[in-house]
């Protein structure tokens, strides 16, 4: 009965971490695409 009162998931922190992870992934993809476009072949 004690376990019913303990929140096992912190949805606020979880969604914040997922949002930060998503933003970091998008930024990394944009950086890689920018490097691919600016690559000058000789």
Beta strands, then each sheet from edge to edge (+ up, - down):
end
